Amino acid sequence: MKLRQLGNSDIKVTPVIFGAWAIGGWMWGGTEENESMDAIHASLDCGVNAIDTAAIYGMGYSEELVEKALRGRKRDSVVIATKCGMRWDGEEGSNPWPQKNNEGEDVIVRRNAKPDSILYECEQSLKRLKTDYIDLYQIHWPDTTTPVEESLKAMVKLKEQGKIRAIGVCNYDVKWLKGAESVTHVQSLQPPYSLISRGIEVEILPYCRENGLGVIVYSPMERGLLTGKVGPEREFAPGDHRAALKFFKVENRKRVQTALEKIRPIADKHDATFAQVVINWTFSEPGITAALVGARNREQAEQNAKAMSFELTEAERAEIRAAFDGPSAAMA
């Protein structure tokens, strides 16, 4: 699979990027270290060249796992993306969010994109990742207590210092993107996007296409719902956040199962799973650079990478979109 340029940067990534949220354990009912490392190894061995993590994933644990998994590999053979702007160890910021860390202790997570916090977080991530630079550094969420322009000035400083190669933001709308662009050109945006969650198609994706921003989407399989393996009878482990999401209500799981059956002939034609077809559809949409796909073990990682092994026709992509128009509207 041909590598894709990330915005106007000199970074090139595969259409599938390893998403390292789940391996951090936080909000996913825990994690198993050896299986998580096997998942990363398998993903890279199957051709994926980029890993996306964040400081908040497991309160640093995901970054530490990524570092362990990459030992022995050449640093420039893997694109490392991580994020700042969500603090569990301070009292400043917006959107206070009571959570539990991996040890079960109560913490308050806040969005904090203040310049000093960004500079501090970068140093901490560099230490956990044991690297001299981060390929793509991203502000995780908008922080309403901090002018976006001030946050981006801190990111520019990090780039000028050689600590990061490219600047990205996540979950920004067009207004916030314009504020960021008033300071510097942002290389990428990371928004949510899937067959049943296509909100970015209205304004955000057209803006990114017009202004040359790379788009790395997260949750292309809606946290596993679009794999076809989360049926109406599925029960979730304690601490698994999916149990409370609207997409995982029983009636919505039934809608998704019906839609997936409609695209079975396409999956069979390409000797692919539902998940592989869904991933391929996602990164094949105009303006999408890559899709973040999580894996918690070797088998999942290998299966995800196979989504890059075939090409959907324009007619097939239209048929897949149509199959999910009903469920997408019903869950909006």
KOLTI-604599 format. One record per residue: x, z, y of N, C-alpha, C, CB in turn; residue in one letter. Coordinates in steps of 0.1 Angstrom, whole numbers, padded with zeros to 4 digits, always signed. Each point is the difference from the previous one (the first is absolute). Glycine has a CB too. Layout:
<nodes>
XZYXZYXZYXZYA/...
</nodes>
This chain:
<nodes>
+0008+0000-0012-0008+0000+0012+0009+0000+0012-0019+0012-0012M/+0016-0021+0022+0008-0001+0012-0002+0012+0009-0002-0025-0002K/+0014+0029+0007-0001+0011+0010-0006-0004+0013+0021+0010-0011L/-0027+0000+0017-0007-0002+0013+0006+0007+0011-0021-0003-0013R/+0023-0003+0024+0006+0006+0012-0010+0010+0006+0014-0021+0004Q/-0009+0032+0000-0008+0011+0006+0000-0002+0015+0005+0016-0019L/-0016-0022+0024-0001-0002+0015+0011-0009+0004-0012+0022+0003G/+0019-0018+0009+0011-0007+0005+0013+0007-0004-0014-0009+0019N/+0014+0018-0028+0012+0007-0004+0008-0008-0010-0012+0022+0003S/+0024-0017-0007+0008-0007-0010-0003+0006-0014+0018-0005+0018D/-0028+0013-0019-0004+0006-0013-0009-0009-0007+0003+0023+0009I/+0000-0025-0022-0009-0008-0009-0004+0008-0012+0012-0021+0007K/-0025+0020-0010-0006+0009-0010-0008-0009-0010-0001+0020+0016V/+0000-0014-0028-0009-0006-0010-0014+0002+0004+0017+0003-0018T/-0027-0012+0013-0014+0002+0003-0006+0013-0005-0002-0024-0001P/+0008+0030-0010-0003+0013-0004+0011+0010+0004-0013-0010-0020V/+0009+0021+0026+0009+0011+0004-0004+0012-0008+0004-0010+0023I/+0005+0018-0028-0003+0012-0007-0004+0011+0010+0016-0006-0018F/-0029+0010+0016-0005+0011+0008+0003+0014-0006-0018-0016+0009G/+0024+0024-0002+0005+0013-0005-0008+0012+0004+0022-0010+0000A/-0035+0008+0004-0008+0012+0003-0003+0008-0012-0010-0013+0019W/+0004+0006-0029-0004+0008-0012+0011+0008-0007-0017-0018-0003A/+0029+0012+0003+0011+0008-0007+0004+0012+0007+0008-0021-0009I/-0012+0022+0022+0002+0013+0007-0008+0011-0004+0006-0013+0019G/-0017+0010-0027-0009+0010-0005-0011+0005+0009+0019+0007-0013G/-0016-0006+0026-0009+0005+0010-0013-0008+0000+0019+0009+0013W/-0030-0003-0015-0013-0006+0000-0003-0008-0012+0001+0000+0025M/+0008+0000-0035-0002-0008-0012+0000+0009-0012+0011-0020+0011W/-0012+0033-0010-0001+0009-0011+0013+0002-0007-0023-0008-0003G/+0034+0007+0011+0013+0003-0006+0008-0013-0004-0009+0022-0008G/+0021-0020+0002+0008-0012-0004+0010+0005-0010-0003-0010+0023T/+0008+0000-0031+0010+0002-0010+0013-0007+0004-0018+0003-0018E/+0028+0004+0020+0012-0006+0006+0006-0011-0008+0005+0022+0010E/-0003-0020-0023+0007-0011-0008-0009-0012+0000+0011+0017-0014N/-0024-0016+0012-0009-0011+0000+0000-0008+0014-0014+0012-0017E/+0015-0004+0027+0000-0006+0014+0013-0008+0002-0013+0019+0008S/+0024-0014-0013+0013-0007+0001+0000-0012-0008+0012+0021+0005M/-0018-0020-0017-0001-0012-0009-0008-0011+0006+0002+0015-0020D/-0013-0011+0028-0008-0009+0007+0008-0008+0010-0020+0015-0004A/+0028-0008+0012+0008-0007+0010+0010-0009-0007-0002+0020+0016I/+0009-0015-0026+0010-0009-0007-0007-0012-0006+0013+0020-0006H/-0024-0019+0000-0007-0011-0006-0004-0010+0011-0008+0014-0019A/+0003-0009+0030-0005-0009+0011+0012-0009+0005-0018+0017+0006S/+0029-0010-0003+0012-0007+0004+0005-0010-0010+0006+0019+0015L/-0006-0015-0028+0005-0009-0010-0009-0012-0002+0010+0020-0011D/-0022-0019+0015-0010-0011-0001+0000-0009+0012-0014+0014-0015C/+0023-0011+0025+0001-0009+0011-0005+0005+0013-0002-0017-0016G/-0005+0028+0017-0004+0006+0012+0012+0005+0008-0022+0007-0010V/+0023-0010+0023+0013+0003+0007-0002+0011+0011+0007-0023-0005N/-0019+0029+0006-0003+0009+0011-0008+0012-0005+0001-0019+0016A/+0002+0030-0010-0007+0013-0003-0005+0006+0014+0014+0004-0021I/-0027-0001+0021-0006+0007+0012-0003+0014-0003-0009-0022+0007D/+0015+0031+0000-0003+0014-0002-0004+0006+0014+0016+0002-0020T/-0016+0011+0021-0002+0007+0013+0004+0015-0002-0020-0016+0006A/+0024+0022+0005+0004+0014+0000-0012+0009-0005+0016-0005+0019A/-0028+0002-0015-0011+0008-0004-0004+0000-0015-0008-0004+0023I/+0012-0007-0030-0003-0001-0014+0007+0011-0008-0004-0025+0003Y/-0004+0035-0006+0006+0011-0007+0009+0009+0008+0000-0014-0020G/-0002+0013+0034+0008+0007+0010+0015-0001-0003-0019+0016+0002M/+0023-0029-0003+0014-0003-0002+0004-0004-0014+0005+0015+0018G/-0014-0011-0028+0003-0002-0014+0001-0014-0004-0011+0021-0005Y/+0002-0030+0010+0000-0014-0003+0014-0006+0004-0025-0001+0002S/+0029+0004+0010+0013-0006+0005+0011+0005-0009-0008-0001+0024E/+0008+0013-0028+0010+0005-0009+0000-0007-0014-0001+0022+0012E/-0011-0025-0017-0001-0007-0012+0006-0014+0001-0020+0013-0006L/+0016-0020+0017+0005-0013+0003+0016+0000+0000-0021-0006+0013V/+0027+0016-0007+0014+0001+0001+0006+0001-0014-0001+0010+0022E/-0005-0001-0030+0005+0001-0014-0001-0012-0008-0007+0024+0001K/-0004-0031+0001-0002-0013-0008+0009-0011+0004-0024+0007-0002A/+0029-0007+0014+0008-0011+0005+0015+0003-0002-0017-0005+0016L/+0021+0017-0022+0014+0003-0002+0006-0011-0010-0004+0025+0004R/+0015-0030+0000+0007-0010-0008-0003-0014+0003-0001+0017-0018G/-0009-0019+0027-0003-0014+0005+0006-0002+0013-0022+0000-0013R/+0025-0013+0016+0006-0003+0013-0011+0002+0011+0016-0017-0011K/-0012+0024+0022-0009+0003+0010-0007-0012+0006+0014+0020+0005R/-0007-0031-0003-0006-0011+0006-0008-0009-0009+0019+0000+0015D/-0021+0005-0028-0008-0008-0009-0015+0005+0000+0020-0003-0014S/-0022+0014+0021-0014+0005+0001-0004+0002+0015+0003+0011-0023V/-0014-0015+0026-0006+0002+0014-0007+0014-0001-0003-0025+0006V/+0007+0034+0002-0006+0014+0000-0008+0001+0013+0019+0010-0013I/-0032-0008+0011-0009+0003+0012-0005+0014-0001-0007-0025+0001A/+0007+0032+0010-0006+0013+0000-0007+0003+0013+0018+0008-0016T/-0024+0004+0018-0008+0002+0011+0002+0014+0007-0017-0016-0010K/+0014+0016+0022+0000+0013+0008-0013+0002+0006+0025-0002+0004C/-0027+0013+0003-0012+0002+0008-0011+0009-0007+0005-0021+0010G/-0002+0026-0022-0009+0010-0006+0008+0012-0004-0016-0018-0008M/+0014+0029+0016+0008+0012-0003-0008+0011-0006+0013-0006+0020R/-0007+0013-0030-0006+0011-0007+0007+0013+0004-0007-0015-0019W/+0017+0014+0028+0009+0011+0003+0001+0003+0015+0013-0006-0021D/-0024+0004+0028+0000+0003+0014-0014+0002+0005+0020-0013+0003G/-0021+0016+0010-0013+0003+0006-0004-0010+0011+0004+0024-0005E/+0004-0034+0007-0004-0010+0010-0006-0012-0006+0019+0008+0014E/-0027-0015-0007-0006-0013-0004-0015+0000+0000+0020-0003-0014G/-0026-0007+0008-0014-0002+0000-0006+0000-0014+0002-0013+0021S/-0015+0013-0022-0007-0001-0013+0005+0010-0010-0003-0024+0005N/+0002+0037-0002+0004+0011-0010-0008-0002-0013+0006+0016+0019P/+0001-0015-0030-0006-0004-0013+0004+0011-0010-0001-0025+0006W/-0007+0034-0010+0004+0010-0010+0002-0006-0013-0013+0017+0012P/+0025-0015-0018+0004-0005-0013+0007+0010-0008+0001-0023+0010Q/+0002+0019-0022+0009+0009-0009+0012-0009-0004-0019+0014-0009K/+0031-0008+0009+0012-0007-0004+0001+0000-0015+0011+0006+0022N/-0001-0012-0027+0002-0001-0015+0001+0013-0007+0011-0021+0004N/-0008+0032+0004+0001+0013-0006-0014+0008+0001+0025+0000+0006E/-0035-0007-0001-0013+0006+0002-0001+0009+0012-0002-0001-0024G/+0012+0000+0033-0001+0009+0012-0008-0007+0011+0022+0010-0006E/-0029-0003+0014-0007-0005+0011+0009-0005+0012-0020+0015-0006D/+0018-0027+0010+0007-0006+0012-0010-0007+0009+0021-0002-0014V/-0017+0000+0026-0008-0007+0010+0008-0013+0003-0011+0021+0010I/+0006-0033-0014+0007-0012+0003-0006-0005+0014+0003-0006-0025V/+0007+0002+0033-0004-0006+0013+0007-0013+0003-0004+0023+0008R/-0003-0032-0001+0007-0012+0005+0009+0004+0012-0020-0015-0008R/+0032+0012+0007+0010+0003+0011+0009-0012+0002-0002+0025-0005N/+0000-0032+0015+0009-0012+0003+0007+0002+0013-0015-0015-0012A/+0018+0028+0015+0007+0003+0012+0015-0005-0002-0015+0020+0006K/+0021-0024+0005+0014-0006-0002+0009+0009-0007-0003-0012+0020P/+0004+0025-0016+0009+0009-0007-0003+0002-0015+0003+0012+0022D/-0016-0012-0025-0004+0001-0014+0004-0012-0008-0019+0015+0007S/+0018-0027-0001+0003-0012-0007+0015+0000-0003-0018-0012+0011I/+0026+0016-0001+0015+0000-0002+0004+0010-0011+0003-0007+0024L/-0010+0019-0024+0003+0010-0009-0004-0004-0014-0003+0017+0017Y/-0009-0023-0019-0005-0004-0013+0009-0011-0006-0023+0005+0007E/+0028-0014+0002+0009-0010-0005+0012+0006-0007-0008-0016+0018C/+0014+0026-0011+0012+0006-0006-0003+0007-0013+0008+0004+0023E/-0020+0002-0024-0004+0006-0013-0002-0010-0011-0010+0019+0013Q/+0004-0030-0009-0002-0011-0011+0013-0006-0004-0022-0005+0010S/+0031+0003-0001+0014-0005-0003+0007+0009-0010+0001-0011+0022L/-0003+0024-0020+0007+0010-0009-0007+0000-0014+0006+0014+0020K/-0019-0014-0020-0007+0000-0013+0003-0013-0008-0018+0014+0010R/+0018-0025-0003+0003-0013-0006+0015-0002-0002-0021-0009+0010L/+0029+0017-0004+0015-0001-0001+0005-0014+0003+0000+0018-0018K/-0004-0023+0029+0003-0013+0005+0004+0000+0014-0015-0010-0017T/+0023+0001+0022+0004-0001+0014-0011-0007+0009+0024+0000-0008D/-0033-0007+0002-0010-0007+0007-0013-0002-0008+0018-0012+0013Y/-0029+0010-0006-0013-0003-0005-0003-0014+0004-0008+0025+0001I/+0004-0033-0011-0003-0014+0003-0012-0002+0009+0010-0006-0022D/-0021+0013+0018-0012-0001+0009-0005+0014+0002-0006-0023-0010L/+0005+0027+0023-0004+0014+0003-0014-0002+0007+0024+0009+0002Y/-0034-0001-0006-0013-0002+0005-0007+0013+0005-0002-0019-0017Q/-0005+0018+0028-0008+0011+0004-0013+0000-0008+0010-0001+0024I/-0012+0012-0030-0011+0000-0011-0014-0001+0005+0016+0014-0013H/-0019-0007+0024-0013+0000+0006+0001+0001+0015-0010+0010-0021W/+0000-0015+0029+0000+0002+0014-0001+0015+0003-0011-0022+0004P/+0018+0027+0006+0000+0014+0004-0006+0000+0014+0020+0007-0015D/-0032-0002+0017-0007+0000+0013+0007+0009+0010-0021-0007-0011T/+0029+0016+0007+0007+0009+0009+0012-0006+0006-0009+0019-0013T/+0013-0031+0009+0012-0006+0005-0002-0014+0004+0013+0015-0015T/-0009-0019+0027-0002-0014+0004+0008-0009-0010-0003+0006+0024P/-0004-0017-0028+0007-0009-0010+0013-0005+0005-0023-0006-0009V/+0024+0003+0022+0012-0005+0006+0012+0010-0002-0014-0013+0017E/+0011+0026-0016+0011+0009-0002+0005+0001-0014-0010+0013+0018E/+0000-0015-0028+0004+0000-0014+0008-0012-0003-0021+0012-0006S/+0018-0023+0012+0007-0013-0003+0014+0001+0006-0021-0013-0002L/+0023+0019+0013+0013+0001+0006+0009+0008-0009-0010-0001+0023K/+0005+0011-0030+0008+0007-0010+0004-0009-0011-0011+0022+0006A/+0002-0030-0011+0003-0009-0011+0011-0010+0004-0024+0002-0008M/+0023-0007+0021+0010-0009+0005+0014+0006+0000-0018-0011+0014V/+0018+0024-0010+0013+0007+0000+0006+0001-0014-0009+0014+0020K/+0000-0011-0030+0005+0000-0013+0006-0013-0005-0017+0018-0005L/+0010-0029+0009+0005-0013-0003+0013-0003+0006-0023-0008-0003K/+0024+0011+0016+0013-0002+0007+0011+0008-0006-0013-0004+0021E/+0010+0016-0026+0010+0008-0007+0004-0005-0014-0008+0020+0013Q/+0001-0030-0018+0003-0005-0013-0006+0008-0011+0021-0009+0009G/-0029+0018-0006-0006+0009-0011-0012-0007-0006+0008+0020+0012K/-0014-0029-0006-0011-0008-0006+0002-0015+0004-0016+0020+0002I/+0011-0028-0011+0002-0015+0002-0012-0006+0007+0015-0001-0020R/-0027+0006+0017-0012-0006+0005-0010+0011+0003+0004-0021-0013A/-0013+0018+0023-0010+0010+0004-0014-0005-0005+0014+0006+0021I/-0021+0004-0027-0013-0003-0004-0010+0011+0004+0009-0012-0019G/-0022+0009+0019-0010+0010+0002-0011-0001-0011+0005-0001+0026V/-0012+0011-0028-0011+0000-0010-0013+0005+0007+0017+0005-0019C/-0028-0011+0014-0013+0004+0004-0003-0001+0015+0001+0016-0019N/+0006-0025+0026-0002-0003+0014-0011-0010+0001+0023+0006+0006Y/-0032-0004+0004-0009-0011+0004+0006-0009+0010-0020+0015-0005D/+0013-0025+0010+0006-0009+0009+0004+0006+0013-0014-0018-0010V/+0006+0028+0015+0004+0007+0013+0013+0007-0002-0024+0003+0005K/+0026+0004-0016+0012+0007-0002+0012-0010-0002-0013+0019-0010W/+0010-0030+0003+0011-0010-0002+0004-0006+0013-0010-0005-0022L/+0001+0003+0031+0004-0006+0013+0008+0010+0008-0021-0013+0000K/+0018+0026-0001+0008+0010+0006+0014+0001-0005-0021+0013+0004G/+0022-0015-0017+0013+0000-0007+0008-0012+0005-0009+0012-0020A/+0002-0024+0020+0007-0012+0004+0004-0001+0014-0013-0011-0017E/+0008+0020+0025+0004+0001+0014+0014+0006+0002-0024+0002+0007S/+0029+0004-0018+0013+0006+0000+0010-0009-0007-0010+0023+0001V/+0006-0027-0013+0009-0008-0009-0009-0008-0010+0019+0017+0003T/-0013-0027-0008-0008-0008-0010+0001+0008-0013+0005-0022+0011H/-0017+0025-0017-0001+0007-0013+0001-0010-0011-0014+0018+0011V/+0023-0015-0021+0001-0009-0011-0011-0001-0010+0024+0004+0003Q/-0031+0008-0004-0011+0000-0010-0010+0010+0003+0016-0008-0017S/-0028+0005+0011-0011+0010+0000-0004+0003-0015-0009-0009+0023L/+0006+0021-0025-0005+0004-0014-0014+0005+0001+0023+0005-0008Q/-0033-0013+0005-0014+0004+0000-0006+0000-0014-0003-0009+0023P/-0009+0016-0025-0006-0001-0013-0007-0014-0001-0004+0025-0001P/+0003-0030-0011-0006-0013-0002-0003-0002-0015+0011-0010+0021Y/-0023+0006-0025-0003-0003-0014-0012-0009+0000+0010+0022-0008S/-0014-0026-0004-0012-0009-0001-0012+0008+0004+0011-0012-0019L/-0011+0025+0019-0012+0007+0004+0002+0008+0013-0006+0002-0024I/+0017-0005+0031+0003+0006+0013+0007-0010+0008+0001+0023-0010S/-0008-0032+0017+0006-0011+0007-0001+0001+0015-0005-0014-0020R/+0004+0026+0026-0002+0001+0014+0010-0006+0009-0011+0021-0006G/+0024-0022+0001+0010-0005+0009-0001-0015+0002+0015+0017-0009I/-0024-0024+0002-0002-0014+0001-0007-0004+0014-0001-0002-0025E/-0005+0012+0031-0008-0003+0012+0009-0002+0012-0019+0014-0009V/+0028-0004+0012+0009+0000+0012+0014+0002-0004-0019+0008+0014E/+0022+0001-0022+0014+0004-0002+0009-0011-0007-0008+0023-0002I/+0003-0029-0009+0007-0010-0006+0003-0013+0008-0009+0009-0022L/-0002-0013+0030+0002-0012+0009+0011+0004+0010-0024-0008-0004P/+0024+0020+0010+0009+0004+0010+0015-0001-0006-0018+0015+0011Y/+0019-0010-0023+0013+0000-0006+0005-0014-0003-0005+0022-0010C/-0004-0030+0006+0004-0014-0003+0005-0007+0013-0016-0001-0019R/+0008+0003+0030+0003-0006+0013+0013+0005+0006-0025-0003+0003E/+0028+0016-0006+0012+0006+0007+0012+0002-0009-0016+0011+0015N/+0015-0017-0027+0012+0000-0009+0004+0014-0006+0008-0018+0014G/-0018+0026-0017+0002+0013-0006-0002-0002-0015-0007+0013+0020L/+0017-0008-0028-0002+0001-0014-0011+0010-0003+0024-0006-0004G/-0031+0003-0007-0011+0009-0004+0002+0004-0015-0016-0011+0017V/+0019+0024-0019+0001+0006-0013-0012+0009-0002+0026-0001+0000I/-0035-0003-0009-0012+0007-0002+0001+0011-0011-0013-0021+0008V/+0005+0031-0006+0000+0011-0010-0014+0001-0006+0018+0012+0012Y/-0018-0006-0024-0013+0002-0008-0006-0013-0003-0004+0021+0011S/+0011-0032-0016-0006-0012-0004-0009+0001-0012+0020-0012+0009P/-0018+0023-0017-0008+0002-0012-0009+0012+0002+0018-0010-0014M/-0019+0014+0027-0009+0012+0004+0003+0011-0009-0018-0015+0008E/+0031+0019-0009+0004+0012-0007-0004-0001-0015-0002+0014+0021R/+0003-0026-0026-0003-0002-0015-0014-0004-0003+0017+0017-0004G/-0026-0017+0014-0014-0004-0003-0001-0014-0005-0007+0016+0017L/+0015-0025-0011-0001-0014-0003+0008-0005-0012-0004-0004+0024L/+0009+0014-0031+0007-0004-0013-0010-0002-0011+0020+0013+0007T/-0032-0008-0006-0010+0000-0010+0001+0011-0010+0001-0024+0002G/+0009+0033+0001+0002+0012-0009-0007+0013+0004+0022-0011-0006K/-0029+0010+0018-0006+0012+0005-0015-0002-0001+0020+0005+0016V/-0026-0004-0027-0014-0002-0003-0009+0011+0006+0007-0013-0020G/-0020+0012+0019-0009+0010+0005+0001+0014-0007-0015-0019+0005P/+0021+0019-0017+0001+0013-0007+0013+0007+0003-0015-0009-0018E/+0024+0003+0025+0014+0006+0003-0001+0013+0007+0009-0023+0001R/-0002+0033-0006+0002+0013+0007+0014+0001+0005-0018+0011-0015E/+0019-0005+0027+0013+0001+0006+0006+0014-0001-0007-0017+0016F/+0021+0017-0017+0007+0013-0002-0001+0008+0013+0016-0011-0016A/-0015+0024+0015+0000+0009+0012+0011-0004+0010-0010+0019-0014P/+0006-0020+0026+0010-0004+0010+0000-0015+0003+0013+0019-0007G/-0020-0027-0001-0001-0015+0002-0010-0003+0011+0007-0004-0025D/-0002-0001+0036-0008-0002+0012-0011-0010-0002+0019+0006+0013H/-0018-0015-0023-0009-0011-0002-0015+0005-0003+0019-0014-0008R/-0020+0026+0002-0013+0005-0004-0009+0001+0013+0011+0012-0019A/-0005-0010+0031-0009+0002+0012-0002-0013+0008+0009+0023+0000A/-0003-0034-0005-0001-0013+0008-0013-0007-0003+0025-0002+0000L/-0031-0005+0010-0012-0007-0002+0001-0011-0010-0006+0006+0024K/+0018-0013-0024+0002-0011-0009-0002+0005-0015+0015-0011+0017F/-0012+0023-0019+0000+0005-0014-0013+0007-0004+0024+0003+0002F/-0035-0004+0006-0013+0004-0004-0004-0008-0012-0006+0007+0023K/-0002-0002-0032-0003-0006-0012-0007-0014+0002-0003+0022-0011V/-0006-0023+0021-0007-0013+0002+0010-0010+0005-0021+0012+0005E/+0031-0008+0003+0010-0010+0004+0010-0004-0011-0002+0010+0023N/+0005-0001-0032+0008-0004-0012-0008-0010-0008+0012+0022+0000R/-0025-0021-0001-0007-0009-0008+0000-0014+0007-0015+0019-0008K/+0014-0019+0022+0000-0013+0007+0013-0007-0002-0015+0010+0017R/+0026-0002-0017+0013-0006-0002+0002-0006-0014+0009+0016+0017V/-0014-0009-0027+0001-0005-0013-0008-0013-0002+0002+0024-0008Q/-0013-0025+0015-0008-0013-0001+0008-0011+0007-0022+0013+0000T/+0028-0010+0011+0007-0011+0007+0012-0004-0008-0007+0010+0022A/+0014-0001-0028+0012-0003-0008-0004-0009-0012+0011+0022+0007L/-0022-0020-0013-0004-0008-0011-0002-0015+0005-0011+0020-0011E/+0007-0022+0023-0002-0013+0006+0013-0008+0001-0020+0009+0012K/+0031-0002-0011+0013-0007+0002+0008+0000-0013+0000+0007+0024I/-0006-0002-0035+0007+0000-0013+0005-0014-0004-0014+0020-0007R/+0006-0030+0009+0005-0014-0004+0013-0003+0007-0024-0007-0005P/+0025+0011+0018+0013-0003+0007+0011+0008-0006-0013-0005+0021I/+0011+0017-0024+0010+0009-0006+0004-0006-0013-0009+0020+0012A/+0000-0024-0020+0003-0006-0013+0008-0013+0001-0021+0011-0009D/+0017-0019+0019+0008-0013+0002+0014+0003+0002-0021-0010+0009K/+0024+0020-0001+0014+0003+0004+0007+0010-0010-0006-0005+0024H/-0001+0009-0034+0005+0010-0010+0004+0012+0008+0008-0018-0016D/-0017+0023+0025+0003+0011+0009-0011+0011-0001+0012-0016+0015A/-0008+0028-0011-0010+0011+0000-0008-0001+0013+0015+0014-0014T/-0025-0006+0015-0008+0000+0013+0009+0005+0011-0021+0005-0013F/+0030+0005+0010+0008+0005+0011+0010-0011+0005-0001+0023-0011A/+0006-0031+0002+0010-0010+0004-0007-0011+0008+0013+0005-0020Q/-0025-0008+0017-0008-0010+0008-0003+0006+0014-0010-0010-0022V/+0006+0022+0022-0003+0006+0013+0012+0001+0009-0018+0013-0011V/+0030-0009+0005+0012+0001+0008+0004-0014+0005+0007+0020-0014I/-0008-0030+0005+0004-0013+0004-0009-0005+0011+0009-0004-0023N/-0022+0006+0022-0009-0004+0010+0004+0006+0014-0019-0003-0017W/+0022+0016+0016+0003+0007+0013+0012-0006+0007-0010+0021-0010T/+0022-0022+0003+0012-0005+0007-0001-0015+0002+0013+0018-0011F/-0023-0025+0006-0001-0015+0002-0009-0003+0013+0003-0003-0025S/-0010+0013+0030-0008-0002+0012+0009-0003+0012-0018+0015-0010E/+0013-0025+0018+0008-0004+0012+0004+0012+0009-0011-0022-0001P/+0023+0024+0004+0004+0010+0009+0005+0013-0007-0016-0009+0016G/+0014+0010-0029+0005+0011-0007+0014-0002-0005-0024+0006-0007I/+0033+0002+0010+0014-0001-0004+0002+0005-0014+0008+0002+0023T/-0013+0010-0026+0001+0006-0013-0010+0011-0002+0025-0004+0001A/-0027+0008-0013-0009+0010-0004+0007+0012-0006-0018-0017-0004A/+0015+0029+0009+0006+0012-0006-0008+0004-0013+0008+0008+0023L/-0001-0006-0034-0007+0003-0012+0007+0012-0007-0008-0024-0003V/+0000+0034+0001+0006+0012-0006+0001-0001-0015-0009+0013+0019G/+0018-0005-0025+0001+0001-0014+0005+0014-0004+0004-0025-0002A/-0009+0031-0008+0005+0013-0004+0007+0000-0013-0019+0009+0012R/+0021-0021-0018+0008-0001-0013+0005-0014-0001-0014+0019-0011N/+0022-0021+0001+0007-0013-0002-0010-0011-0003+0019+0012-0009R/-0029-0009+0000-0010-0011-0003-0007-0005+0012-0002+0010-0023E/-0003+0000+0031-0007-0004+0012+0008-0009+0010-0013+0021-0002Q/+0026-0017+0003+0009-0007+0009+0002-0014-0005+0011+0021+0006A/-0009-0023-0019+0003-0013-0006-0013-0009+0002+0016+0010-0017E/-0027-0004+0014-0013-0008+0002-0002-0004+0014-0010+0012-0019Q/+0013-0003+0029-0001-0004+0014+0009-0011+0004-0006+0023+0005N/+0018-0023-0010+0010-0011+0003-0005-0013-0005+0018+0017+0000A/-0025-0017-0011-0005-0013-0006-0010-0007+0009+0004+0009-0022K/-0009-0002+0032-0009-0006+0009+0007-0011+0008-0013+0021+0002A/+0026-0021-0001+0007-0011+0007+0003-0012-0009+0010+0018+0014M/-0014-0018-0026+0004-0010-0010-0009-0012+0000+0010+0018-0014S/-0021-0018+0022-0009-0012-0001-0005-0002+0014-0007+0004-0024F/+0000-0016+0026-0005-0003+0013-0015-0004-0001+0022-0008+0007E/-0030+0015+0001-0015-0003+0001-0002-0012+0009-0005+0024-0004L/-0004-0033-0001-0004-0011+0009-0009+0005+0011+0002-0016-0020T/-0003+0007+0030-0009+0004+0012-0014+0002-0005+0014-0013+0015E/-0019+0005-0024-0013+0001-0006-0002+0014-0007-0002-0025-0002A/+0012+0028-0006+0000+0013-0007-0001+0012+0010+0013-0011-0020E/-0005+0010+0030+0000+0011+0010-0013+0001+0007+0024-0003+0003R/-0031-0008-0001-0013+0000+0006-0010+0006-0009+0006-0020+0014A/-0005+0017-0027-0009+0005-0010+0001+0015-0002+0001-0022-0012E/+0012+0027+0013+0002+0014-0001-0006+0007+0012+0021-0004-0014I/-0018-0001+0026-0006+0006+0012-0015+0001-0001+0019-0009+0013R/-0025-0002-0018-0015+0000+0000-0005+0010-0010+0000-0024+0005A/+0007+0026-0016-0005+0010-0010+0000+0014+0005+0010-0014-0017A/-0002+0017+0027+0000+0013+0006-0007+0002+0013+0021+0003-0012F/-0028-0014+0016-0007+0001+0013-0011+0010+0000+0005-0024+0004D/-0012+0025-0016-0011+0010-0001+0005+0014+0000-0012-0017-0013G/+0021+0020+0004+0006+0014+0000+0006+0004+0013+0004-0003-0024P/+0003-0006+0030+0007+0003+0013-0010+0004+0011+0018-0016-0006S/-0029+0008+0006-0010+0003+0010-0007+0013-0003-0004-0024+0004A/+0001+0027-0016-0007+0012-0004+0008+0013+0002-0012-0014-0017A/+0025+0013+0017+0008+0012+0002+0005+0002+0014+0007-0003-0023M/-0010-0007+0032+0005+0001+0014-0006+0012+0007+0002-0025+0000A/
</nodes>
